Amino acid sequence: MPKVILHVQNEEAIVGDMDVAPTPNDTTITLKHPTRKDGKDISYLEQSVSVVVWPMHRINYVEILPSEEEDIITFIRE
């Protein structure tokens, strides 16, 4: 389950989990356990909400964060 940062138009960035990464054919994005980037609740959602579905036309872009089990290889110049 990838963790993502969702950038909704005219809203603060939202962090949450997705079952699968979105595809170009998707019309909605479903996010589980949505919070703000600082971990606080989203003011316009009820406290008991655990899944939110946004229409794709409201999304600017989605950042997919690397999972904990993924090895990230970087190159460092000395």
OpenMM code with the backbone's topology and positions (N, CA, C; nanometers):
from openmm import Vec3, app, unit

residues = "MET PRO LYS VAL ILE LEU HIS VAL GLN ASN GLU GLU ALA ILE VAL GLY ASP MET ASP VAL ALA PRO THR PRO ASN ASP THR THR ILE THR LEU LYS HIS PRO THR ARG LYS ASP GLY LYS ASP ILE SER TYR LEU GLU GLN SER VAL SER VAL VAL VAL TRP PRO MET HIS ARG ILE ASN TYR VAL GLU ILE LEU PRO SER GLU GLU GLU ASP ILE ILE THR PHE ILE ARG GLU".split()
positions = [
    Vec3(0.0851, -0.1172, 0.0000),
    Vec3(0.0000, 0.0000, 0.0000),
    Vec3(0.0895, 0.1234, 0.0000),
    Vec3(0.1009, 0.1928, -0.1140),
    Vec3(0.1903, 0.3089, -0.1178),
    Vec3(0.1365, 0.4269, -0.0385),
    Vec3(0.2274, 0.4969, 0.0263),
    Vec3(0.1934, 0.6220, 0.0947),
    Vec3(0.2139, 0.7334, -0.0075),
    Vec3(0.1180, 0.8261, -0.0134),
    Vec3(0.1226, 0.9318, -0.1142),
    Vec3(0.0979, 1.0680, -0.0510),
    Vec3(0.1413, 1.1709, -0.1225),
    Vec3(0.1051, 1.3084, -0.0895),
    Vec3(0.0185, 1.3563, -0.2052),
    Vec3(-0.1037, 1.3905, -0.1723),
    Vec3(-0.2023, 1.4298, -0.2720),
    Vec3(-0.2138, 1.5821, -0.2714),
    Vec3(-0.1981, 1.6440, -0.3874),
    Vec3(-0.2076, 1.7888, -0.3992),
    Vec3(-0.3395, 1.8228, -0.4665),
    Vec3(-0.4370, 1.8606, -0.3843),
    Vec3(-0.5715, 1.8952, -0.4308),
    Vec3(-0.5742, 2.0449, -0.4614),
    Vec3(-0.6442, 2.0832, -0.5672),
    Vec3(-0.6521, 2.2244, -0.6057),
    Vec3(-0.7028, 2.3102, -0.4908),
    Vec3(-0.6336, 2.4200, -0.4670),
    Vec3(-0.6712, 2.5197, -0.3655),
    Vec3(-0.6820, 2.4620, -0.2247),
    Vec3(-0.6109, 2.3549, -0.1961),
    Vec3(-0.6109, 2.2933, -0.0634),
    Vec3(-0.4672, 2.2692, -0.0194),
    Vec3(-0.4498, 2.2441, 0.1069),
    Vec3(-0.3197, 2.2052, 0.1596),
    Vec3(-0.2917, 2.0598, 0.1211),
    Vec3(-0.1656, 2.0222, 0.1066),
    Vec3(-0.1298, 1.8850, 0.0688),
    Vec3(-0.1817, 1.7858, 0.1729),
    Vec3(-0.2219, 1.6670, 0.1251),
    Vec3(-0.2818, 1.5650, 0.2096),
    Vec3(-0.2009, 1.4368, 0.1965),
    Vec3(-0.1695, 1.3745, 0.3100),
    Vec3(-0.0938, 1.2499, 0.3125),
    Vec3(-0.1896, 1.1360, 0.3437),
    Vec3(-0.1683, 1.0212, 0.2794),
    Vec3(-0.2516, 0.9045, 0.3073),
    Vec3(-0.1989, 0.7822, 0.2352),
    Vec3(-0.2743, 0.6741, 0.2435),
    Vec3(-0.2371, 0.5470, 0.1818),
    Vec3(-0.3326, 0.5161, 0.0676),
    Vec3(-0.2792, 0.4504, -0.0348),
    Vec3(-0.3610, 0.4049, -0.1475),
    Vec3(-0.3385, 0.2555, -0.1639),
    Vec3(-0.4390, 0.1846, -0.2138),
    Vec3(-0.4220, 0.0424, -0.2422),
    Vec3(-0.3281, 0.0216, -0.3605),
    Vec3(-0.3487, 0.0993, -0.4653),
    Vec3(-0.2642, 0.0929, -0.5853),
    Vec3(-0.2411, 0.2352, -0.6357),
    Vec3(-0.1327, 0.2543, -0.7084),
    Vec3(-0.1038, 0.3854, -0.7656),
    Vec3(-0.2073, 0.4172, -0.8736),
    Vec3(-0.2406, 0.5448, -0.8899),
    Vec3(-0.3399, 0.5817, -0.9917),
    Vec3(-0.2870, 0.5578, -1.1328),
    Vec3(-0.3779, 0.5310, -1.2244),
    Vec3(-0.3437, 0.5107, -1.3650),
    Vec3(-0.4010, 0.6262, -1.4465),
    Vec3(-0.3560, 0.6444, -1.5689),
    Vec3(-0.4094, 0.7537, -1.6523),
    Vec3(-0.5587, 0.7430, -1.6798),
    Vec3(-0.6172, 0.6249, -1.6682),
    Vec3(-0.7595, 0.6058, -1.6965),
    Vec3(-0.8499, 0.6291, -1.5764),
    Vec3(-0.7940, 0.6504, -1.4577),
    Vec3(-0.8746, 0.6690, -1.3366),
    Vec3(-0.9505, 0.8013, -1.3408),
    Vec3(-1.0721, 0.8008, -1.2882),
    Vec3(-1.1514, 0.9238, -1.2790),
    Vec3(-1.1609, 0.9733, -1.1351),
    Vec3(-1.1227, 0.8879, -1.0393),
    Vec3(-1.1217, 0.9252, -0.8982),
    Vec3(-0.9950, 0.8723, -0.8325),
    Vec3(-0.9634, 0.9300, -0.7169),
    Vec3(-0.8523, 0.8821, -0.6347),
    Vec3(-0.9079, 0.8547, -0.4962),
    Vec3(-0.8811, 0.7346, -0.4462),
    Vec3(-0.9256, 0.6954, -0.3131),
    Vec3(-0.8070, 0.6967, -0.2192),
    Vec3(-0.8196, 0.7684, -0.1089),
    Vec3(-0.7119, 0.7833, -0.0122),
    Vec3(-0.7598, 0.7332, 0.1234),
    Vec3(-0.6807, 0.6466, 0.1852),
    Vec3(-0.7138, 0.5936, 0.3181),
    Vec3(-0.6331, 0.6681, 0.4246),
    Vec3(-0.6920, 0.6910, 0.5387),
    Vec3(-0.6296, 0.7569, 0.6537),
    Vec3(-0.5708, 0.8927, 0.6169),
    Vec3(-0.6511, 0.9824, 0.5580),
    Vec3(-0.5987, 1.1121, 0.5157),
    Vec3(-0.5694, 1.2039, 0.6339),
    Vec3(-0.4545, 1.2706, 0.6272),
    Vec3(-0.4165, 1.3726, 0.7249),
    Vec3(-0.3420, 1.4824, 0.6510),
    Vec3(-0.3198, 1.5930, 0.7196),
    Vec3(-0.2343, 1.6960, 0.6626),
    Vec3(-0.0899, 1.6486, 0.6730),
    Vec3(0.0007, 1.7154, 0.6048),
    Vec3(0.1408, 1.6744, 0.6071),
    Vec3(0.1998, 1.6777, 0.7477),
    Vec3(0.1485, 1.7649, 0.8331),
    Vec3(0.1999, 1.7730, 0.9700),
    Vec3(0.1330, 1.6724, 1.0638),
    Vec3(0.0468, 1.5857, 1.0087),
    Vec3(-0.0175, 1.4809, 1.0886),
    Vec3(-0.1499, 1.5215, 1.1512),
    Vec3(-0.1890, 1.6462, 1.1376),
    Vec3(-0.3148, 1.6930, 1.1967),
    Vec3(-0.4329, 1.6534, 1.1095),
    Vec3(-0.5517, 1.6540, 1.1711),
    Vec3(-0.6746, 1.6218, 1.0981),
    Vec3(-0.7050, 1.7289, 0.9937),
    Vec3(-0.7783, 1.6888, 0.8910),
    Vec3(-0.8209, 1.7811, 0.7867),
    Vec3(-0.9507, 1.8461, 0.8347),
    Vec3(-0.9532, 1.9782, 0.8391),
    Vec3(-1.0631, 2.0508, 0.9038),
    Vec3(-1.1993, 2.0256, 0.8407),
    Vec3(-1.2080, 2.0032, 0.7108),
    Vec3(-1.3375, 1.9866, 0.6462),
    Vec3(-1.3864, 1.8417, 0.6427),
    Vec3(-1.3120, 1.7487, 0.7033),
    Vec3(-1.3559, 1.6093, 0.7124),
    Vec3(-1.3977, 1.5770, 0.8553),
    Vec3(-1.4958, 1.4920, 0.8694),
    Vec3(-1.5358, 1.4451, 1.0011),
    Vec3(-1.4216, 1.3639, 1.0625),
    Vec3(-1.4124, 1.3616, 1.1948),
    Vec3(-1.3036, 1.2907, 1.2621),
    Vec3(-1.3071, 1.1405, 1.2382),
    Vec3(-1.4243, 1.0830, 1.2173),
    Vec3(-1.4358, 0.9380, 1.2013),
    Vec3(-1.4104, 0.8905, 1.0581),
    Vec3(-1.3861, 0.9825, 0.9644),
    Vec3(-1.3645, 0.9453, 0.8244),
    Vec3(-1.2279, 0.8787, 0.8095),
    Vec3(-1.2267, 0.7614, 0.7433),
    Vec3(-1.0997, 0.6913, 0.7211),
    Vec3(-1.0685, 0.6729, 0.5726),
    Vec3(-1.1667, 0.6949, 0.4838),
    Vec3(-1.1456, 0.6830, 0.3397),
    Vec3(-1.2155, 0.8000, 0.2708),
    Vec3(-1.1427, 0.8648, 0.1776),
    Vec3(-1.1991, 0.9770, 0.1025),
    Vec3(-1.1748, 0.9516, -0.0461),
    Vec3(-1.2745, 0.9848, -0.1288),
    Vec3(-1.2635, 0.9709, -0.2736),
    Vec3(-1.2726, 1.1104, -0.3352),
    Vec3(-1.1678, 1.1483, -0.4104),
    Vec3(-1.1655, 1.2771, -0.4790),
    Vec3(-1.1790, 1.2546, -0.6286),
    Vec3(-1.2501, 1.3430, -0.6985),
    Vec3(-1.2530, 1.3341, -0.8454),
    Vec3(-1.1167, 1.3777, -0.9001),
    Vec3(-1.0720, 1.3122, -1.0033),
    Vec3(-0.9389, 1.3369, -1.0582),
    Vec3(-0.9224, 1.4810, -1.1083),
    Vec3(-1.0309, 1.5444, -1.1527),
    Vec3(-1.0169, 1.6810, -1.2037),
    Vec3(-0.9810, 1.7818, -1.0953),
    Vec3(-0.9919, 1.7435, -0.9680),
    Vec3(-0.9536, 1.8309, -0.8563),
    Vec3(-0.8080, 1.8124, -0.8141),
    Vec3(-0.7402, 1.7140, -0.8723),
    Vec3(-0.6043, 1.6793, -0.8307),
    Vec3(-0.5023, 1.7486, -0.9213),
    Vec3(-0.4071, 1.8199, -0.8606),
    Vec3(-0.2972, 1.8788, -0.9374),
    Vec3(-0.1937, 1.7724, -0.9696),
    Vec3(-0.1465, 1.7027, -0.8670),
    Vec3(-0.0521, 1.5926, -0.8876),
    Vec3(-0.0441, 1.5078, -0.7624),
    Vec3(0.0157, 1.3891, -0.7783),
    Vec3(0.0274, 1.2920, -0.6695),
    Vec3(0.1750, 1.2557, -0.6550),
    Vec3(0.2271, 1.2659, -0.5335),
    Vec3(0.3632, 1.2210, -0.5047),
    Vec3(0.3541, 1.0837, -0.4390),
    Vec3(0.4219, 0.9849, -0.4962),
    Vec3(0.4229, 0.8510, -0.4384),
    Vec3(0.5540, 0.8349, -0.3633),
    Vec3(0.5443, 0.8175, -0.2322),
    Vec3(0.6631, 0.8071, -0.1483),
    Vec3(0.7182, 0.6660, -0.1508),
    Vec3(0.8506, 0.6498, -0.1396),
    Vec3(0.9084, 0.5152, -0.1391),
    Vec3(0.8635, 0.4396, -0.0145),
    Vec3(0.8366, 0.3112, -0.0322),
    Vec3(0.7955, 0.2300, 0.0822),
    Vec3(0.9183, 0.1941, 0.1654),
    Vec3(0.8946, 0.1494, 0.2870),
    Vec3(1.0039, 0.1182, 0.3782),
    Vec3(1.0864, -0.0002, 0.3304),
    Vec3(1.0258, -0.0947, 0.2585),
    Vec3(1.1000, -0.2111, 0.2144),
    Vec3(1.1744, -0.1883, 0.0837),
    Vec3(1.1504, -0.0732, 0.0189),
    Vec3(1.2177, -0.0410, -0.1055),
    Vec3(1.3588, 0.0080, -0.0772),
    Vec3(1.4557, -0.0433, -0.1523),
    Vec3(1.5922, 0.0055, -0.1418),
    Vec3(1.6092, 0.1194, -0.2410),
    Vec3(1.6569, 0.2316, -0.1907),
    Vec3(1.6800, 0.3453, -0.2774),
    Vec3(1.8303, 0.3581, -0.2965),
    Vec3(1.8715, 0.3566, -0.4209),
    Vec3(2.0130, 0.3679, -0.4524),
    Vec3(2.0384, 0.5093, -0.5005),
    Vec3(2.1311, 0.5749, -0.4358),
    Vec3(2.1663, 0.7093, -0.4775),
    Vec3(2.3164, 0.7156, -0.5030),
    Vec3(2.3567, 0.8110, -0.5784),
    Vec3(2.4975, 0.8290, -0.6077),
    Vec3(2.5460, 0.9547, -0.5381),
    Vec3(2.6560, 0.9410, -0.4680),
    Vec3(2.7120, 1.0532, -0.3927),
    Vec3(2.8516, 1.0800, -0.4460),
    Vec3(2.8785, 1.2028, -0.4826),
    Vec3(3.0118, 1.2413, -0.5270),
    Vec3(3.0927, 1.2856, -0.4075),
    Vec3(3.2144, 1.2464, -0.4061),
    Vec3(3.3030, 1.2877, -0.2960),
    Vec3(3.4043, 1.3864, -0.3437),
] * unit.nanometer
topology = app.Topology()
chain = topology.addChain("A")
for resn in residues:
    res = topology.addResidue(resn, chain)
    for name in ("N", "CA", "C"):
        topology.addAtom(name, app.Element.getBySymbol(name[0]), res)
